[in-house]
Amino acid sequence: MLTSSTRLLRLLSLLQTRSHWMGPELAERLEVHPRTLRRDIDRLRQLGYPVQASSGVAGGYAFRAGQALPPLLLDDDEALAVSIALRTATAGAVGGIEEPALRALVKLEQAMPARLRQQVDALRSAILPMDRAGPVVDASLLATLASACRDQVRLAFTYGDSRGRSAERSVEPQGLAHTGQRWYLVAWDLLREDWRTFRIDRIVGAPMVGAHFAPRMSPDGGDLKGYVSRSLAVAPYAEQARIVLHAPLSEAVHRIPPSVGVLKALDAERCVLECGAHSLDTLVYWLVVLDLDFEVLAPQALKDRLKAIGERALRCAP
């Protein structure tokens, strides 16, 4: 039989794992009488935990958000996961959360038992953060965009494109995606009457929140990550290229992410890559390090650039 305090912690842990528990099922998991369960629920409420009860055939207990944030109960794996996430956030691509993340990390690690602190110390010494890549976005802006996606309300904002030009945009936000370097907003553009992808770091100032809108069918069947990747691959870059790769499509897809370009099978041993870049030098460098035989179909300028690079390489390493 569990002690009263241990039983309360166990009850709290169970309530946080599911959105709803049937009373008899919860009592059975705790191996207590339903009357004891009701008393324990009342004790949790006295401690500030917002546990709601419902009656009827589908009645039971549910952990709901309250007016204040009550203490949370984390198991060992959850505590380690949160610790890693907070440490990553202190040097991540979201600005404005570094100090709060550090404060939360200190509180969490101070409360950890010795066995967990040893594991956290081992992770801290083994995980070395790299230099930050890509622009930093403001945490409050991300929160505003995420709330608008959740609540289905329109947004109006000033947006700067790749050429430095600004324009007013009015959109119906659908979701956010992170590629590892940049954050993107997927939204229905009301002026262009089509889906668009917006780099969040190019949104100028605070968006204006508008009226609610009726939900639309998501692009690509709801695969927002895939939609963003394909949008980036076919973006209006200054340089566009078509290249035959001497590798089957099944191999190429593991080497080339969807955000880099569009791959199409040519035959059993080759595939075609359609991609773009802001400069030919970027394409040349990327093709050389790809470590695959290839043939450039277009543009001619890329062929000339590769030939010049090859001739210089031979001169440097005869």
RODO-2510 file (C-alpha; in nm, 4 decimals, decimal comma):
residues 318
     n   res          X          Y          Z
     1     m     0,0000     0,0000     0,0000
     2     l     0,1394     0,3378    -0,0982
     3     t     0,1806     0,6072     0,1654
     4     s    -0,0456     0,9111     0,1414
     5     s     0,2239     1,1456     0,0062
     6     t     0,3584     0,8876    -0,2391
     7     r     0,0055     0,8165    -0,3580
     8     l    -0,0570     1,1873    -0,4192
     9     l     0,2569     1,2134    -0,6311
    10     r     0,1556     0,9044    -0,8250
    11     l    -0,1956     1,0452    -0,8755
    12     l    -0,0558     1,3770    -0,9960
    13     s     0,1757     1,2006    -1,2410
    14     l    -0,1128     0,9968    -1,3849
    15     l    -0,3375     1,3027    -1,4236
    16     q    -0,0667     1,4789    -1,6243
    17     t    -0,0242     1,1925    -1,8702
    18     r    -0,3797     1,1947    -2,0085
    19     s    -0,6465     1,4542    -2,0743
    20     h    -0,9180     1,2512    -1,8984
    21     w    -0,9358     0,9572    -1,6582
    22     m    -1,2407     0,7490    -1,5679
    23     g    -1,2782     0,7401    -1,1889
    24     p    -1,2818     0,3588    -1,1486
    25     e    -0,9858     0,3198    -1,3838
    26     l    -0,7824     0,5762    -1,1923
    27     a    -0,8687     0,4165    -0,8585
    28     e    -0,7684     0,0761    -0,9948
    29     r    -0,4309     0,2084    -1,1134
    30     l    -0,3656     0,3490    -0,7659
    31     e    -0,5070     0,0374    -0,5947
    32     v    -0,7357     0,2432    -0,3726
    33     h    -1,1094     0,2694    -0,3058
    34     p    -1,2969     0,5373    -0,5082
    35     r    -1,3678     0,7243    -0,1801
    36     t    -0,9936     0,7426    -0,1139
    37     l    -0,9409     0,8696    -0,4663
    38     r    -1,1952     1,1481    -0,4125
    39     r    -1,0196     1,2532    -0,0915
    40     d    -0,6832     1,2606    -0,2715
    41     i    -0,8346     1,4707    -0,5523
    42     d    -0,9604     1,7184    -0,2909
    43     r    -0,6119     1,7380    -0,1364
    44     l    -0,4582     1,8154    -0,4760
    45     r    -0,7101     2,0955    -0,5251
    46     q    -0,6173     2,2395    -0,1842
    47     l    -0,2523     2,2402    -0,2986
    48     g    -0,3468     2,4454    -0,6061
    49     y    -0,3770     2,1783    -0,8730
    50     p    -0,6781     2,2455    -1,1019
    51     v    -0,8398     1,9001    -1,1156
    52     q    -1,1905     1,8987    -1,2597
    53     a    -1,4482     1,6258    -1,1998
    54     s    -1,7391     1,5300    -1,4249
    55     s    -2,0334     1,2985    -1,3585
    56     g    -2,2339     1,0666    -1,5778
    57     v    -2,1449     0,7644    -1,7868
    58     a    -1,8272     0,9273    -1,9213
    59     g    -1,7505     1,1039    -1,5959
    60     g    -1,4091     1,1147    -1,4400
    61     y    -1,1191     1,3481    -1,3645
    62     a    -0,9179     1,5846    -1,5819
    63     f    -0,6201     1,8097    -1,5190
    64     r    -0,7071     2,1595    -1,6445
    65     a    -0,5212     2,4896    -1,6666
    66     g    -0,5844     2,7215    -1,3732
    67     q    -0,5220     3,0842    -1,2847
    68     a    -0,1663     3,0140    -1,1679
    69     l     0,0980     2,7617    -1,2691
    70     p     0,1061     2,4841    -1,0092
    71     p     0,4127     2,2688    -0,9463
    72     l     0,4731     2,0045    -1,2127
    73     l     0,5797     1,6474    -1,1525
    74     l     0,8417     1,5124    -1,3936
    75     d     0,9856     1,1651    -1,4092
    76     d     1,3594     1,1129    -1,4672
    77     d     1,3421     1,0984    -1,8473
    78     e     1,1159     1,4041    -1,8645
    79     a     1,3454     1,6050    -1,6358
    80     l     1,6485     1,5186    -1,8496
    81     a     1,4613     1,6100    -2,1685
    82     v     1,3537     1,9470    -2,0264
    83     s     1,7084     2,0151    -1,9040
    84     i     1,8538     1,9500    -2,2511
    85     a     1,5852     2,1641    -2,4166
    86     l     1,6445     2,4551    -2,1783
    87     r     2,0195     2,4391    -2,2243
    88     t     1,9738     2,4409    -2,6020
    89     a     1,7344     2,7356    -2,5756
    90     t     1,9988     2,9491    -2,4054
    91     a     2,1915     2,9563    -2,7348
    92     g     1,9149     2,8950    -2,9850
    93     a     1,7603     3,0850    -3,2735
    94     v     1,4802     3,2433    -3,0676
    95     g     1,5733     3,5761    -2,9107
    96     g     1,4400     3,6950    -2,5765
    97     i     1,4239     3,3562    -2,4035
    98     e     1,7904     3,3035    -2,3165
    99     e     1,7699     3,4519    -1,9639
   100     p     1,4308     3,2942    -1,8719
   101     a     1,5561     2,9584    -2,0012
   102     l     1,8704     2,9883    -1,7901
   103     r     1,6692     3,0757    -1,4775
   104     a     1,4370     2,7801    -1,5343
   105     l     1,7356     2,5522    -1,5910
   106     v     1,8959     2,6564    -1,2621
   107     k     1,5709     2,5925    -1,0728
   108     l     1,5262     2,2532    -1,2351
   109     e     1,8815     2,1320    -1,1733
   110     q     1,8759     2,2516    -0,8109
   111     a     1,5704     2,0348    -0,7480
   112     m     1,7146     1,7272    -0,9167
   113     p     1,8314     1,4305    -0,7081
   114     a     2,2011     1,3484    -0,7223
   115     r     2,1600     1,0649    -0,9740
   116     l     1,9985     1,3008    -1,2260
   117     r     2,2466     1,5827    -1,1682
   118     q     2,5285     1,3396    -1,2547
   119     q     2,3591     1,2573    -1,5864
   120     v     2,3009     1,6258    -1,6601
   121     d     2,6671     1,7014    -1,5865
   122     a     2,7708     1,4252    -1,8262
   123     l     2,5443     1,5665    -2,0971
   124     r     2,6733     1,9188    -2,0347
   125     s     3,0338     1,8088    -2,0855
   126     a     2,9535     1,5997    -2,3937
   127     i     2,7177     1,8339    -2,5816
   128     l     2,9106     2,1233    -2,7339
   129     p     2,6927     2,3993    -2,8865
   130     m     2,7917     2,5196    -3,2335
   131     d     2,7899     2,8817    -3,3382
   132     r     2,4407     3,0098    -3,4020
   133     a     2,3405     2,9753    -3,7681
   134     g     2,0740     3,1852    -3,9320
   135     p     1,8893     3,4922    -3,8081
   136     v     1,7384     3,5202    -3,4595
   137     v     1,3634     3,5756    -3,4231
   138     d     1,1899     3,7362    -3,1280
   139     a     1,0127     3,5020    -2,8875
   140     s     0,7150     3,7359    -2,8471
   141     l     0,6689     3,7452    -3,2256
   142     l     0,6701     3,3643    -3,2393
   143     a     0,4127     3,3553    -2,9603
   144     t     0,1874     3,6017    -3,1444
   145     l     0,2060     3,4027    -3,4675
   146     a     0,1475     3,0702    -3,2914
   147     s    -0,1554     3,2099    -3,1076
   148     a    -0,2998     3,3429    -3,4339
   149     c    -0,2584     2,9994    -3,5956
   150     r    -0,4276     2,8315    -3,3013
   151     d    -0,7139     3,0816    -3,2697
   152     q    -0,7594     3,1204    -3,6486
   153     v    -0,7401     3,5003    -3,6583
   154     r    -0,6094     3,7093    -3,9458
   155     l    -0,2803     3,8963    -3,9292
   156     a    -0,1560     4,2092    -4,1032
   157     f     0,2154     4,2936    -4,1085
   158     t     0,4937     4,4607    -4,3025
   159     y     0,7111     4,2098    -4,4846
   160     g     1,0526     4,2619    -4,6438
   161     d     1,1516     4,0400    -4,9362
   162     s     1,4967     3,9161    -5,0396
   163     r     1,5612     4,2365    -5,2356
   164     g     1,4949     4,4632    -4,9397
   165     r     1,1540     4,5803    -5,0605
   166     s     0,8701     4,6089    -4,8072
   167     a     0,5011     4,5455    -4,8600
   168     e     0,1914     4,5197    -4,6433
   169     r     0,0557     4,1655    -4,6220
   170     s    -0,2774     4,0406    -4,4892
   171     v    -0,2898     3,6673    -4,4225
   172     e    -0,4750     3,3822    -4,2589
   173     p    -0,2003     3,1967    -4,0659
   174     q    -0,1902     2,8181    -4,0779
   175     g     0,1261     2,7076    -3,8972
   176     l     0,4952     2,7578    -3,8168
   177     a     0,7919     2,5547    -3,9388
   178     h     1,1591     2,5552    -3,8436
   179     t     1,4168     2,4292    -4,0932
   180     g     1,7077     2,4223    -3,8485
   181     q     1,8316     2,7674    -3,9482
   182     r     1,5204     2,9779    -4,0058
   183     w     1,1596     3,0055    -3,8895
   184     y     0,8774     3,0244    -4,1449
   185     l     0,5066     3,1095    -4,1323
   186     v     0,2704     2,9259    -4,3684
   187     a    -0,0387     3,1353    -4,4403
   188     w    -0,3103     3,2056    -4,6960
   189     d    -0,2297     3,5404    -4,8626
   190     l    -0,5590     3,7285    -4,8993
   191     l    -0,4320     3,9596    -5,1748
   192     r    -0,2719     3,6876    -5,3880
   193     e    -0,5399     3,4313    -5,3006
   194     d    -0,2852     3,1541    -5,2581
   195     w    -0,0691     2,9854    -4,9963
   196     r     0,2579     3,1605    -4,9163
   197     t     0,5651     3,0981    -4,7009
   198     f     0,7048     3,3927    -4,5006
   199     r     1,0427     3,4113    -4,3305
   200     i     0,9586     3,5246    -3,9799
   201     d     1,2790     3,7269    -3,9397
   202     r     1,1612     3,9441    -4,2317
   203     i     0,8377     4,0455    -4,0567
   204     v     0,8850     4,4083    -3,9546
   205     g     0,7378     4,5194    -3,6221
   206     a     0,4447     4,3630    -3,4413
   207     p     0,1662     4,2089    -3,6531
   208     m    -0,1859     4,3473    -3,6200
   209     v    -0,4397     4,0880    -3,5116
   210     g    -0,7683     4,0932    -3,7025
   211     a    -1,0951     3,9019    -3,7217
   212     h    -1,1503     3,5286    -3,7069
   213     f    -1,1529     3,3308    -4,0318
   214     a    -1,2999     3,0019    -4,1450
   215     p    -1,0407     2,7212    -4,1681
   216     r    -0,9149     2,6227    -4,5135
   217     m    -0,7829     2,2956    -4,6501
   218     s    -0,4144     2,2967    -4,5549
   219     p    -0,1553     2,2905    -4,8340
   220     d    -0,0138     1,9498    -4,9253
   221     g    -0,2710     1,7737    -4,7112
   222     g    -0,1490     1,9347    -4,3888
   223     d     0,2199     1,8501    -4,4368
   224     l     0,3405     2,2020    -4,3562
   225     k     0,7032     2,0959    -4,3121
   226     g     0,7041     1,9342    -4,6550
   227     y     0,5283     2,2349    -4,8069
   228     v     0,7911     2,4737    -4,6667
   229     s     1,0745     2,2506    -4,7912
   230     r     0,9321     2,2388    -5,1434
   231     s     0,8623     2,6142    -5,1388
   232     l     1,2256     2,6848    -5,0519
   233     a     1,3516     2,4460    -5,3185
   234     v     1,1661     2,6238    -5,5986
   235     a     1,1993     2,9772    -5,4632
   236     p     1,2751     3,2520    -5,7206
   237     y     1,6531     3,2387    -5,6835
   238     a     1,8729     3,4423    -5,9117
   239     e     2,0289     3,1197    -6,0460
   240     q     1,8247     2,8139    -6,1479
   241     a     1,9835     2,4831    -6,2468
   242     r     1,8899     2,1398    -6,3819
   243     i     2,1449     1,8668    -6,3102
   244     v     2,1550     1,4933    -6,3827
   245     l     2,2889     1,2988    -6,0850
   246     h     2,4457     0,9581    -6,1479
   247     a     2,2670     0,7954    -5,8567
   248     p     1,9252     0,6333    -5,8195
   249     l     1,6503     0,8446    -5,6725
   250     s     1,6379     0,6246    -5,3615
   251     e     2,0010     0,7160    -5,2848
   252     a     1,9782     1,0835    -5,3779
   253     v     1,6857     1,1559    -5,1455
   254     h     1,9020     1,0554    -4,8495
   255     r     2,1772     1,3001    -4,9503
   256     i     1,9721     1,5974    -5,0640
   257     p     1,7040     1,7419    -4,8309
   258     p     1,3754     1,8603    -4,9862
   259     s     1,4581     2,2240    -4,9051
   260     v     1,7614     2,2111    -5,1393
   261     g     1,5885     2,1024    -5,4575
   262     v     1,3331     1,8859    -5,6328
   263     l     1,4427     1,5352    -5,7352
   264     k     1,2841     1,3326    -6,0161
   265     a     1,3798     0,9860    -6,1345
   266     l     1,5317     0,9732    -6,4839
   267     d     1,5926     0,5971    -6,4970
   268     a     1,6969     0,3202    -6,2599
   269     e     2,0479     0,4645    -6,2137
   270     r     2,0006     0,8400    -6,2531
   271     c     1,7782     1,1253    -6,1374
   272     v     1,7333     1,4941    -6,2203
   273     l     1,7831     1,7699    -5,9637
   274     e     1,6120     2,1067    -6,0086
   275     c     1,7471     2,3641    -5,7669
   276     g     1,8375     2,7273    -5,7245
   277     a     2,0878     2,9503    -5,5474
   278     h     2,1701     3,3150    -5,5045
   279     s     2,5070     3,2671    -5,6790
   280     l     2,6768     3,0206    -5,9137
   281     d     2,9634     2,9786    -5,6678
   282     t     2,7201     2,8365    -5,4130
   283     l     2,6008     2,5769    -5,6632
   284     v     2,9580     2,4898    -5,7649
   285     y     3,0686     2,4363    -5,4059
   286     w     2,7640     2,2280    -5,3225
   287     l     2,7979     2,0053    -5,6303
   288     v     3,1674     1,9412    -5,5682
   289     v     3,1182     1,8321    -5,2059
   290     l     2,8159     1,6191    -5,2972
   291     d     3,0574     1,3401    -5,4013
   292     l     2,8421     1,2193    -5,6911
   293     d     2,9059     1,2173    -6,0639
   294     f     2,6764     1,4624    -6,2401
   295     e     2,6009     1,6411    -6,5667
   296     v     2,4816     2,0012    -6,5796
   297     l     2,1924     2,0507    -6,8217
   298     a     2,1440     2,4206    -6,7476
   299     p     2,2485     2,6964    -6,7209
   300     q     2,5488     2,7297    -6,9494
   301     a     2,7075     2,9727    -6,7032
   302     l     2,7239     2,6953    -6,4428
   303     k     2,8999     2,4657    -6,6915
   304     d     3,1551     2,7378    -6,7651
   305     r     3,2085     2,8055    -6,3967
   306     l     3,2678     2,4379    -6,3175
   307     k     3,5129     2,4089    -6,6071
   308     a     3,7094     2,7113    -6,4828
   309     i     3,7164     2,5736    -6,1272
   310     g     3,8364     2,2347    -6,2545
   311     e     4,1173     2,3886    -6,4575
   312     r     4,2324     2,5941    -6,1586
   313     a     4,2234     2,2856    -5,9360
   314     l     4,4472     2,0977    -6,1810
   315     r     4,6946     2,3856    -6,1827
   316     c     4,7017     2,3961    -5,8034
   317     a     4,7397     2,0194    -5,7666
   318     p     4,9137     1,8900    -6,0793
***
